[in-house]
Amino acid sequence: MRRPLLLLSIFLSFTLIAASCGDDEETPLHVGLVFDIGGEGDQSFNDSAAAGLARAEETFDITTTKVSPNDDGSNRAELLQLQADNSDLVLAIGFLFADDAAAVGGGNPDTNFAVVDDSMTDFDQDPPAPRGQNIAGLVFSEEQGSFLVGAAAALSSETGTIGFIGGVCCFGLIEKFEAGFRAGALHINPEIDIISNYITEFPDFDGFNAPDRGRETALAIFEEGADVIYHAAGGTGAGLFAAAKEHSETTGSKVWGIGVDSDQYHTVDADVQEYVLTSMLKRVDAAVFEIIKAHLEGTFGPGETRYDLSVDGVGYSTSGGFLSDDIVDQLEDFKAQIIDGSIVVPTDPTEVGA
């Protein structure tokens, strides 16, 4: 009578061992992320990507690694390959990775890649086609979010003069921020004076990580009469908020900075929070999270995915409560008009009057 029980016991033991072995063979998805120049801690673009990765870690059963390129970015391809050697999905944060991602992705067809700020589409083909079947491009309609903070700047300005600081000119990306900002401000006040200044010119990308130069540039613009300045300059933007505090305390007249990418009210030092009027939100965090989710669900697709106002891929922040309810109501109305096509936001600042 004991033999059937013994056989059942042996069977269950082997079943448990087999199940245990099967679990050991299943390893979590590994995601490798390579930051843009400036790396994690820029309080802006890269930190937004890091936030998206952290959210994915909390939500899904994944493991991750994060690395930053050297100052001149010359080791981008090497870092992408190192991540590909150990990852199922590699995220490249910044358009400067586009060509390297196409090359490394082509050599690693079993690994998926995603590049932020490049469509990863070959437009020389007819019809245009993805640069690789395992390579996605995550792009944003920065001009739409910038229109809203441009309108906020004009509605908040008491001097009739506002400013824009771009990190690097002129390669087609940061100009979209300026174009939208100009269009939004001029939509409110066609007579407003807009002072624009870029820190460096392409191919010098130091303008994205030069807070001291950002401070000097912002002080000069404030001294010309601006009382609100919007920056699209990555880590350089920290200098804008320092300048807003310095100028306000020196002159006794309150001036403002507008952040970019992240909600910078929550990323700047506490002593300058009161000078962050709003931020143009570029949801790199959402894009990073969503591409990881797509990979896990088997819906990863090559080529362009666009994040615009219609999917809250861009927007504006209200942290700090410095935008009045009346201003927010107007911004929400403009948002609806952009989504339905009543307002078409330009991407070239030379097409926007000043």
TAVENNOR-V399765 format. One record per residue. N is the residue number from 0. PSI is psi in whole degrees, -180 to 180 (NA if undefined). OMEGA is omega in whole degrees, 0 to 359 (NA if undefined). D_CENTER is the distance of its C-alpha to the mean C-alpha in Angstrom with 1 decimal. Layout:
<<N PSI OMEGA D_CENTER> <N PSI OMEGA D_CENTER>>
This chain:
<<0 -21 181 69.8> <1 -19 185 67.3> <2 -45 177 66.4> <3 -38 179 64.1> <4 -38 179 62.3> <5 -43 179 61.9> <6 -41 178 60.5> <7 -41 179 58.1> <8 -43 180 57.0> <9 -43 180 56.5> <10 -45 180 54.5> <11 -36 179 52.2> <12 -46 179 51.7> <13 -35 179 50.7> <14 -44 180 48.4> <15 -40 178 46.6> <16 -43 181 46.4> <17 -42 179 45.1> <18 -41 179 42.4> <19 -43 179 41.5> <20 -39 180 41.3> <21 -40 179 39.1> <22 -38 181 36.6> <23 -30 183 36.6> <24 -19 181 35.7> <25 112 180 32.6> <26 147 180 29.7> <27 155 172 26.3> <28 135 175 23.4> <29 129 180 21.8> <30 126 176 18.1> <31 130 182 17.3> <32 134 176 13.9> <33 118 182 13.6> <34 164 173 11.2> <35 176 176 10.5> <36 137 183 13.1> <37 -32 174 13.3> <38 -174 179 12.7> <39 142 182 12.4> <40 8 181 13.4> <41 -4 180 11.4> <42 19 186 10.8> <43 -114 189 7.3> <44 -55 181 4.4> <45 -39 180 7.0> <46 -31 176 8.4> <47 -41 177 5.9> <48 -42 179 6.6> <49 -38 179 10.1> <50 -39 178 10.4> <51 -39 178 10.0> <52 -42 179 12.5> <53 -40 178 14.7> <54 -41 179 15.0> <55 -39 178 16.0> <56 -38 181 18.5> <57 -27 186 20.0> <58 -39 187 20.3> <59 164 175 21.5> <60 84 181 24.1> <61 161 169 21.9> <62 157 186 21.9> <63 158 167 19.1> <64 148 180 18.8> <65 135 177 16.2> <66 158 178 16.9> <67 145 177 15.8> <68 166 174 17.3> <69 174 189 19.9> <70 -34 180 19.5> <71 1 176 20.3> <72 13 186 18.4> <73 -13 181 21.7> <74 23 181 21.6> <75 -50 183 18.6> <76 -40 180 21.0> <77 -43 181 23.0> <78 -39 177 20.2> <79 -42 180 19.2> <80 -41 178 22.9> <81 -41 177 23.4> <82 -39 180 20.8> <83 -32 180 22.4> <84 -23 187 25.7> <85 7 188 24.9> <86 154 172 22.2> <87 -29 181 22.3> <88 131 179 18.6> <89 128 180 16.6> <90 125 179 12.8> <91 117 189 11.8> <92 90 177 8.4> <93 144 183 8.7> <94 -22 181 11.2> <95 -14 178 13.8> <96 -7 192 14.5> <97 -55 184 15.7> <98 -41 179 19.4> <99 -39 179 19.7> <100 -38 178 18.1> <101 -42 181 20.6> <102 -49 181 23.4> <103 -38 177 22.8> <104 -38 178 22.0> <105 -31 180 25.3> <106 -6 181 27.1> <107 69 188 25.9> <108 -17 180 26.4> <109 0 177 26.6> <110 135 176 23.1> <111 146 179 20.0> <112 149 173 17.0> <113 132 182 13.5> <114 126 177 11.4> <115 135 176 7.8> <116 18 170 8.3> <117 137 183 12.0> <118 -15 183 14.3> <119 44 180 16.6> <120 136 177 19.4> <121 103 182 22.6> <122 -4 176 23.6> <123 -17 176 26.8> <124 156 178 28.2> <125 106 2 29.9> <126 164 178 28.4> <127 146 184 25.0> <128 155 177 24.3> <129 148 178 21.7> <130 -7 175 21.8> <131 144 182 22.7> <132 -10 178 23.7> <133 20 185 21.7> <134 119 178 18.4> <135 151 175 15.7> <136 126 183 13.0> <137 108 186 9.9> <138 162 188 9.2> <139 151 174 8.3> <140 72 184 10.9> <141 -31 182 9.4> <142 -31 181 13.1> <143 -48 176 13.9> <144 -36 180 11.9> <145 -32 175 13.1> <146 -44 183 16.6> <147 -42 179 16.7> <148 -24 173 16.0> <149 -42 176 18.3> <150 -41 178 20.9> <151 -39 179 20.4> <152 -46 181 21.0> <153 -38 179 24.1> <154 -25 182 25.4> <155 -20 184 25.1> <156 137 175 26.5> <157 -13 182 30.2> <158 -15 183 30.8> <159 13 177 29.6> <160 131 178 27.4> <161 171 184 23.7> <162 162 176 21.4> <163 133 175 18.2> <164 118 176 17.0> <165 147 180 15.0> <166 -54 184 14.2> <167 132 174 15.7> <168 148 3 17.9> <169 105 183 18.7> <170 13 170 17.1> <171 -10 181 15.8> <172 -59 185 12.1> <173 -26 177 12.2> <174 -28 177 15.3> <175 -38 177 13.7> <176 -47 181 12.3> <177 -42 182 15.9> <178 -47 180 17.6> <179 -42 179 16.3> <180 -47 178 16.9> <181 -47 184 20.4> <182 -42 180 21.2> <183 -42 180 20.4> <184 -45 182 22.5> <185 -25 175 25.3> <186 -33 178 25.4> <187 -47 185 26.5> <188 97 182 28.6> <189 -15 182 29.7> <190 2 185 31.3> <191 145 179 28.4> <192 126 182 28.0> <193 118 179 24.5> <194 123 184 24.3> <195 138 179 21.7> <196 137 176 21.2> <197 147 184 19.2> <198 -48 177 19.4> <199 171 177 20.0> <200 145 176 20.6> <201 136 9 19.6> <202 20 178 20.3> <203 106 184 20.1> <204 13 177 16.6> <205 -19 181 17.9> <206 -12 178 16.6> <207 -2 183 13.2> <208 53 183 15.3> <209 71 183 18.3> <210 -33 179 18.6> <211 -43 178 22.3> <212 -33 176 21.9> <213 -41 178 19.4> <214 -47 181 22.1> <215 -44 180 24.8> <216 -43 180 23.1> <217 -42 179 22.3> <218 -41 179 25.9> <219 -40 180 27.3> <220 -40 176 25.5> <221 -40 181 26.7> <222 -21 176 30.1> <223 1 174 30.2> <224 -5 178 30.1> <225 144 174 26.5> <226 0 173 25.8> <227 131 177 22.1> <228 133 176 19.4> <229 134 177 15.8> <230 145 169 13.7> <231 74 192 10.8> <232 20 177 11.6> <233 -134 182 9.6> <234 -21 178 12.5> <235 -27 182 15.0> <236 -22 177 14.1> <237 -33 179 16.2> <238 -30 178 19.1> <239 -47 184 18.7> <240 -33 174 19.2> <241 -40 179 22.1> <242 -39 179 23.6> <243 -42 177 23.4> <244 -48 182 25.4> <245 -48 182 27.8> <246 -42 181 28.5> <247 -44 182 29.1> <248 -32 181 31.4> <249 -41 186 33.3> <250 -20 184 33.9> <251 3 179 34.1> <252 124 184 31.9> <253 129 172 28.5> <254 165 189 25.5> <255 154 167 21.8> <256 150 175 18.3> <257 127 183 15.3> <258 -179 184 12.0> <259 154 176 8.4> <260 -76 177 5.0> <261 167 170 7.2> <262 96 191 10.8> <263 -10 172 12.2> <264 -32 182 15.7> <265 -5 182 15.4> <266 -23 180 14.0> <267 167 175 16.4> <268 148 185 20.0> <269 -32 185 22.3> <270 -7 177 24.4> <271 4 181 21.9> <272 -38 185 20.4> <273 -4 179 23.0> <274 5 179 21.6> <275 98 183 18.1> <276 -47 179 19.0> <277 178 174 15.8> <278 144 171 12.1> <279 115 184 10.0> <280 119 173 7.8> <281 106 195 4.7> <282 63 173 5.4> <283 -34 178 3.7> <284 -43 179 6.8> <285 -41 180 8.9> <286 -42 178 8.4> <287 -46 180 9.4> <288 -46 185 12.1> <289 -35 180 13.4> <290 -33 175 13.9> <291 -44 178 15.7> <292 -43 180 17.7> <293 -42 178 18.6> <294 -45 181 19.8> <295 -35 183 21.9> <296 -4 180 23.4> <297 20 180 24.2> <298 12 178 22.2> <299 133 179 19.8> <300 146 181 20.1> <301 168 178 19.6> <302 -160 192 18.1> <303 136 164 15.6> <304 125 185 13.9> <305 138 178 12.4> <306 110 181 10.4> <307 -168 182 12.1> <308 -31 184 14.0> <309 -23 178 16.6> <310 18 182 14.7> <311 32 176 12.7> <312 -23 172 9.4> <313 167 180 9.1> <314 -151 180 11.5> <315 159 182 12.9> <316 158 176 14.2> <317 13 180 17.9> <318 141 182 18.1> <319 -22 177 21.1> <320 25 184 22.9> <321 -17 174 23.0> <322 126 181 22.6> <323 162 178 26.0> <324 -36 180 26.6> <325 -42 178 27.9> <326 -44 180 24.6> <327 -41 178 22.6> <328 -42 179 25.2> <329 -40 179 24.8> <330 -40 178 21.0> <331 -35 177 21.5> <332 -43 178 24.1> <333 -39 178 22.0> <334 -46 180 19.3> <335 -38 180 22.2> <336 -34 176 23.5> <337 -42 181 20.4> <338 -40 182 20.2> <339 -2 176 23.9> <340 0 179 23.9> <341 -34 174 26.0> <342 124 176 23.5> <343 119 186 21.9> <344 129 179 19.2> <345 159 178 19.7> <346 -3 181 17.2> <347 116 182 19.7> <348 -23 178 20.5> <349 -14 178 24.0> <350 1 183 24.7> <351 123 180 24.2> <352 164 179 27.1> <353 NA NA 27.1>>
